[in-house]
Amino acid sequence: MNALPPLPACCTSLDASWPLPEALPHTLWLSTRFDPGQLAADDFQRSGIEAPPSIQRSVAKRQAEFLAGRLCARAALWQLQNVDWVPPIGADRAPIWPEHICGSITHGTGRAAAIVADKQHWRALGIDLEKLLSNERAANLAEQILTPAELQRRDLLPPALHALAVTLTFSIKESLYKTLYPLVHKNFYFEHAEVLEWSLEGQVRVRLLTDLSDEWHHGSELQGQFVVEDNQLLSLIAIKAAPPTILSGAPAVGAS
């Protein structure tokens, strides 16, 4: 395969512009805008992407967002390492990546994106895109998404930031799940993590409130980042790969 098929009319050209406050080296990011109203019946076939039965039975919006996300993921893998791979859906509903690759796919209202990296640089990546909640909806959902401590911290904020705080908490916990699940293969939920602090500059710190593994246990903290654009919030959590271990007395690779 020398080139990827052309994009369908329902998707805009893929955009590699990094959207978040801090760029991640050795990753490849691509996003697209999509319009379900322009989705054609044969777009999956012409794009060379197989639609799982659950997607075939779904409405145009779900089909378009799935197609757009997979187009981003395939192109990102192709640009990263010339890997021709469309992540299928696993039994756990998570995308399946090549063994040496970590990645994440997300989609929101009219937008989809994917990020990929070689595992020699990053162990895990998780991204999530959410429409900003309205004040009313944020108030109604807060107790389902926020822990008691998070509710207290929200109440200390100016009322104008309450909906943003709830949306961010929802999104960063989704990103956290996407990041850690491939490492621990255990489900966990909103009450099993909490946002400790965040800033309007796009930095956020989260802590686990449950034991997922010996490494990822109650009290483990991770840094994340987010950005708000076009009434949508994008969040990301990434875990760096451990540096290679050089055995004492052994020459380093490439040493002579």
MOWO-V682659 format. One record per run of one state. SS is the DSSP state (h for helix, s for strand, l for the rest). FROM is the first residue (numbers start at 1). TO is the last residue. If there is no record, write none. Layout:
ss=[SS;SS]
from=[FROM;FROM]
to=[TO;TO]
This chain:
ss=[l;s;l;s;l;s;l;h;l;h;l;h;l;h;l;s;l;s;l;s;l;s;l;s;l;h;l;h;l;h;l;h;s;l;s;l;s;l;s;l]
from=[1;11;12;15;16;27;35;36;39;43;48;53;57;60;82;89;90;95;96;101;109;111;119;122;132;135;146;148;156;159;185;190;193;199;203;209;221;230;232;241]
to=[10;11;14;15;26;34;35;38;42;47;52;56;59;81;88;89;94;95;100;108;110;118;121;131;134;145;147;155;158;184;189;192;198;202;208;220;229;231;240;256]
